[in-house]
Amino acid sequence: MTETFLLLQLDSEGAPYSKVAEILESMGFRPETEGYDFVYDWGRTVGVRETLELADRIQEALRGSRVAFRIESSED
């Protein structure tokens, strides 16, 4: 199964972390403590295209919040 990990870089002039977390959790992400900020558990194996589509949705959801992010996916 695929998991996609999300690492955030927040700007002090941007949205509060609590607001960013609320947005991401509403998208199905859960907080992560092992070197990343959030993880998305697909519940199945996915390909690059679906991962890129998720990145597009993250970008759209965080638009204007001054948050940079990095994603990395792995299979269990």
Helices and strands as residue ranges (DSSP letters): E 2-10, H 17-26, E 30-31, E 38-41, H 48-62, E 67-75
